Amino acid sequence: MRFLRFMSTPSGRIIRVVVGGALIGAGFVVGGPIGRGLGIFGLLPVATGATGICPLNPLVGSPLRGCRATGPSSSRLSAYTDIVRNE
């Protein structure tokens, strides 16, 4: 759970994009069917890191978009909506 929470932070998202880019680069270097497989697999962390989606979060009961479950922005948003509702 702690790992998934970290992966939803901006640092975790950057790490996913970098690792995905490295896998895509390794795919070009290796070449052949294994290289294509690495490149295609590398698209997954790039896409999830860029969009902020963590496909593993629903398995532990967290929202698909991890940024909604963690971070100060979610608590500020809920505090703001509470203030607006009370007015």
C-alpha positions in Angstrom: 0.0 0.0 0.0 2.8 2.4 0.9 4.5 1.6 -2.5 1.3 2.4 -4.4 0.8 5.6 -2.4 4.4 6.7 -3.4 3.7 5.8 -7.1 0.8 8.2 -7.1 3.0 11.1 -6.0 4.6 13.3 -8.7 8.0 11.7 -7.9 6.5 8.2 -8.5 4.9 9.3 -11.7 8.2 10.7 -13.0 10.0 7.5 -12.1 7.4 5.5 -14.0 7.8 7.7 -17.1 11.6 7.4 -16.9 11.6 3.6 -16.4 9.1 3.2 -19.3 11.4 5.4 -21.5 14.4 3.2 -20.5 12.4 0.1 -21.5 11.5 1.6 -24.8 15.1 2.6 -25.4 16.3 -0.9 -24.4 13.8 -2.3 -26.9 15.4 -0.3 -29.7 18.9 -1.5 -28.7 17.9 -5.2 -28.4 15.8 -5.3 -31.5 13.9 -8.3 -32.8 10.8 -9.7 -31.2 12.2 -9.3 -27.7 13.0 -5.6 -28.3 9.5 -5.0 -29.7 8.1 -6.7 -26.5 10.3 -4.4 -24.3 9.2 -1.4 -26.2 5.5 -2.3 -26.0 5.8 -3.1 -22.3 7.6 0.2 -21.8 4.5 2.1 -23.1 2.5 1.0 -20.0 4.6 2.8 -17.3 4.9 5.8 -19.6 1.1 6.0 -20.1 0.2 5.4 -16.5 2.8 7.9 -15.2 1.7 10.5 -17.7 -2.0 10.2 -16.9 -1.7 9.5 -13.2 -3.5 6.2 -13.4 -2.3 3.3 -11.3 -4.0 0.0 -12.5 -3.0 -1.7 -9.2 -4.9 0.7 -6.9 -8.3 -0.8 -7.3 -6.9 -4.2 -6.2 -6.3 -2.6 -2.7 -9.4 -0.5 -2.6 -8.0 2.8 -3.8 -9.3 4.8 -6.7 -7.8 4.2 -10.2 -6.5 7.7 -10.3 -4.2 7.6 -7.2 -3.8 11.3 -7.0 -7.4 11.5 -5.7 -6.6 9.2 -2.8 -3.3 10.8 -1.6 -1.7 14.1 -1.4 -2.6 17.4 0.1 -4.6 18.6 -2.9 -7.4 16.0 -2.2 -7.8 17.2 1.4 -7.8 20.8 0.3 -10.4 20.0 -2.3 -12.7 18.3 0.2 -12.2 21.1 2.7 -13.2 23.6 -0.1 -16.3 21.6 -1.0 -17.3 21.4 2.7 -17.1 25.2 2.9 -19.0 25.7 -0.3 -21.8 23.4 0.9 -22.1 25.1 4.2 -22.7 28.5 2.6 
